[in-house]
Amino acid sequence: MSHIVYGVWNGAVHDYRDPTKPAPENPVALKNIDVFNEGNPVRAFVGDRGFFVFDKGVSLIDTFWRYMDKAAEQSCGKCTPCRMGTVLVRDALASLRKGELSALNLDDITALARQMNDTSLCGLGMTCGRALLDALENFRDEFEAEIEEGKQPDQEGMVYVTAPCIEACPSKINVPQYIDYIRDGKPSHSLGVILQKYPMAATCGRVCVRFCEMACRRNLVDEAVGIKTLKRYVADYQKDTGALTFSKSMIAEPLPSSFKVAVVGAGPAGVSAAYHLLLHGYHVDIYEAMPQAGGMAAIGIPSYRLPKDILKSEMDIITALGGRFLFNQKLGKDYSVDDLFAKGYRAVFLGLGCQEGTKMGVANEDTSLKGYESGIGFLLKVHDHVAGIKPVKLEGDVVVVGGGNVAMDCVRSAIRMGARTVHLVYRRTRDDMPADKEEITAAEAEGIVMHYLTNPTEILSEDGKVVGVKLVHMRQTEKDAKGRRNVEPIPGTERVLACSTVIAAIGQQVQSGAIQDKDGVKLNKWKCIDADHASLMTSREGVFAGGDCETGAATLISAMAAGLKAARAIDDWVRLGKVRFFPRSRMRQILKDNNVLAHGVEEIPVKSEYRVHHPELDPEIRKQMFEEVERPISREEAYHEAKRCMRCYRVYSVVTAQAVPESHN
């Protein structure tokens, strides 16, 4: 465990420089910070909440010069304290580290750091001088000693710039940057930032669950910035003004034809992996069990949320880059993993998704009953109905069991399919529902009858048909060790809810038979593919897995993030025979382990301005059709929303004993 020599954290000064007074082990309980990469100790750490020095030989002047150099690079230039202060401080420290006379003395640098902290207009300016100010006010003698020594040594390490919204996003999109471009009137540049991470910008701009908005610091002022809304705006703007043309010419270094990779599954994870592999120059074939691309985004998300022409246009990006879709090809039936390697593929990515429903485990649950559906099975029928492949008509009353986004898609689709009444049954409270809160609100507006703290115990049937569901009321128990309340049935509260259709939307799993023993790919106890967290390599060398089939049913943005991660790992493995260390991932882990971004609210002087919301079709009209519910926002509205971003960038830096290994861009 690292021993702190000195530093300041959250305003508390730690000074253990006196060798006669041993420092306590990690007095602030910093975790996972002893070494940055194998055999490379962390000598110092600097962030928005302070700094720590773990090695008395660290040069503070060089450490803070590196830190302020990155802050100056990231300054948007819209306010003088940050625009000028970061540059002046950086240049002064640059002179001092060279042993030269500086235009500013330590008093001047201290005054500038304090001015940035007190008067900057964004999160970057208000935090980037804080650690330096703490160091100058509490350990000035260290600076003076280094100035007396003259030229300081060049230190190793890395500097990382992030924000709460970036860290919350599974794909780690630079959200403030793409919002900055909208504010600057450059929506095409904004789209470019998104396309660095995945190709499905318009899709994600419609159905993303918005982890970034949950982390947005603007929530503490009024409402989160409409990050998803702005993503859709730049994607749709591009479409309306002449779409970006994708072609093989975008591939900087095409590889020989022998460098080919097989992707199994054309869902978000597979498409994302294929996209990045193609841009790396690989030849990619995507094997898909369905007759079309898109995976659950295509068959599981109804058209009122995601129009199919939008999704198709983003699938076409893959073919434009030279990728090849092979439809109606099911793993475990039409081919095996061995067959893929026999065809000469250097690596295989499994992005199978979870397209098999999970049973509720209640009495008399018979999947052969007429009127019994899994959530996924029902949404597939909805897809075929809307596409004109096989019309379906719902009659009578429908009960959907579940509380996630699949359950929301089922209830909202059922009402559009002609059901007389649609009921949602969920065992916990409304606040506990994992579904997107906007989806819950939309379902309520469309007349869905909600039964919270209610659980099914039995399916009732007559002559092979569903006729009802027996329910029991639930109550919350005391909080457990993690602070969460469980639920338990209330004796004597059983009742029957009559219905002609019951839809079990409580979970999904990898389809049975897709992965077989001969494939050499292990499954875990949850029947998901077991893969290494860092590389996504499975138990079989050269086979990688990501998305729902590896994590269990999750989100579209998480699946696309897994595709990017897998593409990087596959590229390393094919070219180098191993997966390289990824410094940014290591820094993110340090921030996560220490909850560095979970605290510290800056009192940025902003006035309350409530966010722009998409116009929506009237609930009484929209519940009769599958036309897209949300309407586009205007350029003026996008500009207004972009201005609400407080640019909550933070700068973090580590000084290490050795150079940090270079990795992916």
N, C-alpha and C positions, 0 to 999 in steps of 0.2 A: 504493500500500500504506500502511495506517495506521501512524503512528509512535506508539509508546507513550510517554506522558509519565511516568507512574508507575503502580504497581500491585503486586499480589502474586498469584502463581498457583502452586498446588501447594506453597505454603510458600516459594517463591523470591521474593525482593524485587527489584523492578525500579524503579530511580529514575533518570530521565533529565531531571530538572527543570533541571539546570544547562545554560544555553544554550551555554556554552563547550565542552561535551562532547556532541557530536551522538549521538543515540540510534541504535543499530543498527536496521536495518530488521527489524521483526517478530521480536524475539529468541526468541520462543516459538512461531514459525511458526503463528500464528493465521490461518485461512483464511476467505475470503469474508466479511469483516467490515468492509470499508471503508465501504460504504453499506448502509443498511437497505432503502430503496426508492430509486427513481431520483431522483438529485439531493438525497438526504437522508443526509448523513454520520452515522456512528455516533460519538458523542462519548465514550461510556463503556459498559462491559459489566460486569455483576455476575452471579455465579453461585455455586454451592456450592463451587467450587474456588478462588475468589478474585475479583479484580476488576481491571479495567484502565481507566485514563483516557487518552483519546487527544487531548483538548482541555483545555489548562490552565485554561480558563474554566469548567469543570464545577464545580458545587457538590456536594461530597460529602454535605453534610447533606440536601439535597433528594433526591439520588440514593438514599441509604439510607433516607430516610423513605418514599419510594415503594416500595422493596423490602420494608421491614418492614411496611408497611401491608398488602401482599398476603399476607405470611406470617401476620400476625395474623388476617386474614380466613379463611385456610385451616386454621388450627389446630383440631384436633378437640376440644381442651379436656380431654383425659383425663389430662394430666400438668401439674403446676403450672409447671415451668420454661418450657414452651412456651406454655401458656395465658396466664400472667401476664407472662412475659418479653417476648413479642412485643408485647403491648399497651403495657407500660410503656416499652419502648424506642421504639416508634412514637410514642407521645404526647410523649415527651421530645424526639425529633427534630422533631416537628410544631411544638412551641413554639420551638425554636431556629431553624427555617427562617422563622418569622414575626418573628424578632428579639426574642422575648419571653423572660422568665426561665423556665428549665425547672426542674421539681421534681427532676431528676437532673442531676448534672454528668457530665463525660466519664469520670471514674473509675467512677461508678455504672453508666453505660451499658456500659463495658468489662467490669465484673464480671458484669452480667446476660448479655451476649453469651457470656462464657466459661461461665457456669452453664448456659445453654441448650445450648451445644456439648457440655458434659461430662455432663449429667444428664437430658436429654430422653429420652423413651421411644419416639420414632419418628424416621424419617428427616428429616421436615420440621424438627422442633425441633433436631435435631443438626446441621443444615447451614445453616439460615437466618441464623444469627448469625456464621458463619465469616468471610465476606468483610468484614463490619463490624468484627469483632475484628481481622482483619489490617490494616484501614485505620487503626483507632485505635492499634494497637501500633506501626505503622511510619510513619504519616503524620499523627500527632496535630497537628502544626503547621498542617496544612491546615484541620482542624476549628477550631482556635483562631483562625486568621485569619478564617474565615467568621463565627464567633461575634462577633468584634470588629467586623466589617462590619455586622452586624445582619441585617435581612431578606434572605433569599436569593431569587433569581429562580425562577419556576415553569418547570421544564424539560419538554421534550417527550420522548416515548418510549413504551414499553410494558413491561408486566411479564407474564411467562408462567409458569404453574405446570404442571409435568408430573411424570412418574415413568418409570422404565425400562420398565415394562409398558405404559404409555400410548404411549410413542414406538415400541415394538416392534409395536404393533397397527396394521395398515394403516388401520383406521377411527378410530384415536385415541380409543377409548372411555376415559372416566375410570374406570379399573378400581378404584382405591382407593375412589372415591366409591360405586360400587355395592356394593362389599364392606362399606363402612361402614354402609350402609342395612340390609344383612342382619344385621350385628352389632347394630344398633339395633332389630331386630325389625320392619323395614319393607320386606318383599320387593317390595311393589308400587312403592315409591319406587325401589328398585333396578332394577326392570324399566324404569321411566321413563327412567333414565339410559341404558340400552341402546337404547331406542326413539328416543332423540334421534339415533342414528346409523343405524339400519336396523330393518326390521320383522321380520327372521327370527331372533329371539332363541332360540327353542326349537330351530330347525335348527342354528344356530351353536353352541349349547350341546351339540350331539351330534357335530358333524363338524368343528369348527374345528381347525386344525393347531396352535394354541396358541403363536404367536410370543411372546405376552405371558408365558407360563410359562417359555419359554427365557430371557427377560430378567429373570425374577423374582429379586430379591436373596436370597430365602429359600433358593434353591439352595445358597447358601454356608453355610447353617446345617444344613439337612437335605434337604428336598424343596421344590420350588416350591409356592406356594399353588395350590389346585385352582380356578383362575379359570374354566376352561370348565365344571367341575362345578357351580360356584356359579351360573353363567349359566343352565345347564339347570334348576337348582333354582328360581330365581325365575320362569322361564318356565313351568315345570310347576306351580308353586304357584299362579300366577295362573289357570291352566286349571282346577285342582282346586277353587279357592275362588270361582269365578265370574269368567270371563274378562273382561278389559278390553274394553269395547264400542267399536269404531271406527265412526265415522259422519261424515257431511259437516259435522256441527256442530263438529268439531275443527278445521276450516279457518277460521282467523281472518279472512282477507280473500279471499273467492272473487273470481276475476277474470272479466271478461266472456267469453262463449263463444268469442270470436275468439282468445283466448289459449290455444291448444291445441298440444300437443306430441305427436309420434309417437315411440314407443319400439319399436325392432325387437329382439325377443328377450325372452322372459319368464323368463330365468334370473336368478340373483342380482344381476347388474349392472343388468339392465333393471328388475327389480322394485324395487330400491333407488332407482334414478333416478326411477321413477314415483311411489314413495312420497313422496319429498321434493318433487317437483314438485306433486303433489296437495296436500300440506300448504302449499305456497306459493300455492295457489289456482288452479293451472293445470288445464285439462281434458286428460286424458291417455288416449290409446289405445295399447294394447300389441299389436303384431303378432307372432304366434308361429307358427312352422312346424309345431309339434307340436299334437296335439289337447288338450294340457293345459299348465298353467303349471308353472314350476319349473326348466326347462332341465336342465342336467346334475345338479342336485340331485334332480330327479325321476326321470330315467332312468338316471343314472350312479352314484348312491349307493344301494346295496342296502338293503332294508327292515330288515335286522338292525342296521343303523347308524342309519337314518333312516326311521321309520314314515311311510307316505305320508299318513296322516290328519293327522299333525303338520304336514307341509309344506303340505298343502292349506289348513289353517286359517290359515296365514300368507299364503298367496296370496289368501285371501278378504278380507284386510285391504285390498287394493287396490280391490276392487269396493265394499267398504263405504265407502271414501273417495270413491267416484265414478269410479274408473278403469274402463276397459272393455277386456277381452281380446278379441282377434280371432284365433281359432285357425285352424289349417290355412292360414295365409297365409305363403308362403315368398318372401323377398326374392330377386329375380333370376328368379323364375318367375311369381308371381302379381301382382307389382307391382315398381316401381322407386323409387329415391329421388325422381326427378322426379315420379312419381305422387303421392307423399306431399305434396310442396310444392304440387302442383296442387290438392290437397284442402284447402289452407288452413292446414296446420300451420306454425307460426312457426319451429320447429326440429325436428331429428330426432336421436335418440340411437340409435346402433348398439351393441347389447349382444348380438351374435350368438353369442358363445362359440366354442369349438373342438369341433365335433362330428364331425370326420372324422379317422379314424385315420391314422397314419404308418407306412409300410412299413419293415421292418427292413433292407432292402438286402442280403439274403443270396442265395446261389445258389438257383435254382429256386423263388423266392418268387412264387407265382401266387395272386392273391386269389380266383380262381374255384374253387380246389381245395375239395372237400368236407372240412370239418374245419379250414379256415383261417379265423380270425376276427381282426378288429381288437379292441382292448380296448373301445372305445366301442361297436362293433357287438355284441359279446358282452353287454355290460351292458344294452344296449337289449333284447336277447332275454330276459335275466333279468327285466327290468322287466315285459315283456309276459307272461312265464310266471307271475310272482307275481301280476300283476293279473288273470290268467285270460283274457287276450286271445288268447294263442297258447301252449299248453303246449310245453315243450322238455324233452327228456330227454338227458342226457349219459351216455355209456357209455365204458368203457375208460379209458385214461390221458390226462391233459391236461398240456400244457406251456405255461406262461405266461412270456413274455419281458418283463422290465422290472423296475424297482425303485421306482416311485412309488406313490402311493395308488391309482391306477387299477389297477395290477398287483395290489395287495393286495385290492382289491374283486373282481378277477377270480378270484384263487385261492380266496378264501373263498366266493365264490358258486359256483364250479365244484364244490367239494366238497359243497355243499348241493344241487346239481342232479343228483347221482347219479354223479359221476365215481369210478372205482375208486381212482385215485391222482392227486394233483395235484402237479406239480413247478413250482417257480419258478426261472428261470434269470436270473442277474444278473451283469454283466461285472465289477463291482467288489466290494468287501468289504461285509459287513453294515453296518459303521459308515458307509459311504459312501452307503447307500441314502437317497434323499430322502423315502421314505414315512414317515409318522408311526410312531415307534418302538413305540407301543402297538399299532398295527395289525400290525406285524411280529411282535411277541410273541404276539398273538392268533392269527395265522395259524400260527405254530409250534405253539401249543397245540392247534390243530385238526388237526394231522397233516400240514401241507403240507411237502413235501420241498424243502429249500432247496439250490440249487447256486450258491454264490458263486464269484467269480472264474472264471466260465464264460460263454462267448459262443457263440451259434449261428453256423454258417457255411453251412448248407444245409438246405433242407426236402426231405425224402424223401417220394415219393408213388408210388402204384401205382393204375392205372385211375382216375385223377382224384381219388384220396382220399389224405389225409395219412396216412403210416404211421410217420413218425419225424422226428427233428431231429438233424443232425450238429452236435456241439459240440466246442469246443476249450477247454482250460484256459488261464487268463490269469495273468499275474504282474504285480506292481506295479513300476513303474520308479522312478528317482530323482525326488525332488521337483523341480517346476518353479519358475519365478521367483515364483509366487504361493504356493508351499508345498504344492501339491497333487500327489499322485502320479497319474500316468496308468497305463494298463495296456497290456500287449502280449501276443499269443498265444505260447504255449510250443510250439515245433515238436515234432511227434511225439506230441502228447497228444490227438489227435482221437478221438472216440468217438461212438457212435450211441445216442440215447435214444429208444426206441420209444414212439409215442403215436398216438392217433387224432384228437386236436385240438391245434392250436397257436394260441395267442392272442398277437398282437403288441400289447403294451401299453407301447410305448416313447415315445409322443408323440401329440399331437393338433394339428390345424390347422383354420383356417376352411374351411368347406365350399366346394368349388370352385363357381364360378358365382354365389355369393351377391352378391359385389361385381363389377360389370362396369365397363368403361371409360366407358360413358355416364353412370355415376353421378358421375363426377368425384372419386371418393374414391381416393386413392393407397394402394397396399400397399407395404410395405418388402420387403427381400430375404428375410425369413422368412415372407412371405405373410401378415403381420399388417397391420392397418390402421395407417397412419402418422398419428399425432395429436400435437399439441403437448402436452408434458409438463405444463405449468402449467394449461392450459385444457381439454385433451382435444378441442380443435377439430381437425377433419381438414382436408385440402386443399380441401374444399368449404365455403364459408361457410355457417354455420347447421347443419352436420352435425357431431355430436360422436360420439366412440367411446370405449368403456372396457370393462374386463374382459378375458377371455381373447382376444377378437378383436383387442385392441390390444397386449397384453403377451405373448401366447402362453399356453398352458395354465398356469394358476396355481392359486390357492386361492379358496374361496368367500368368505372374509373380504376378500380383495383385490378381488374382483369387486364386492362390496357397497360397499367404500370408493370404488371408481371410480364407482359409481352416484351416491353422495352428491356427489362432486367434480364430476361432470358436471351434476348438477341445479343446483348453485350457479352453475356457469359458464353454463348455459343461461338461468337466471333473469336473470343480469347481461346477457347478450347480447340477450335479448328486450326487457328494460326499458330498457337503457342503450346498447345497440349495441356494447358492449365488455365484456371480463371484468375485473373489478376486482382490484386487488392484495389478497392475503390475508395479513395480518400474521402470523398464527399459523404458516402454512406457511413464511414467511420465517424465523421464529425456529427452527422445527424444522430447517430446512436448515442454519442456523448450528451448532446443536447436533450435527447429524449430521456435518457437514464437519470438525468439530473433536473428534469422539469424546468430547464432554463427559460423556456418561452412561456411557461404557464403563469408567470407572475410579472408584475411590473407594468403598471398602466401609466402611460404618459399623458399628462394633461395638455394635450394639443389644443390650441385655441380654435375650435371649430364650432360653427353654429349648427343647431339641430336642423337637418334636412332629410325628410323621410324619402326612402328609396323609390325608384321608379319600378312599377310592376307591369308585367305584360297585360295588355287588355285581354279579356276572356269572353268567349261566347256565353250567352245567358244559359244558366244550368238547365232550364226547361227546354231549351232548344237543343243544346249540345248532347243531352242524354238520349236523344233520339237518333244520333248519327255518330259516325266514327271520324268526322272531320277534325282536324287539329284544333284543340281548345284554345291554346294560347296564340295571340296575335303578335306580330313583330313590334318592336319599339322603333321610334324615329331616330334620326341622326342627332337631333337636338336632345332627345331624352337620353341617348347613350352618352353624350358629352356631359350632361348634367350628372348622370350617375358616376361617370369616371372621375369627376371632380370630387366626389365624396370620399375617395380613397385617401387615407392618411399616410400612405407610404411607410408602413411600419417595419422598414428594413432594420435588421440588426447585423452587426459585424462580430464575428467570432474568430479567434486566432489561437493556434497552438505553436509553440516553439519546441522543436524536437532535437534530439541528440544527433540524428542522421537525417539525410534528405528523405522526404516523403516520396514513395514510389509514384511515378507518373501512371495515369490510367486513362480511361476513356474521356473524350470531350463531353 
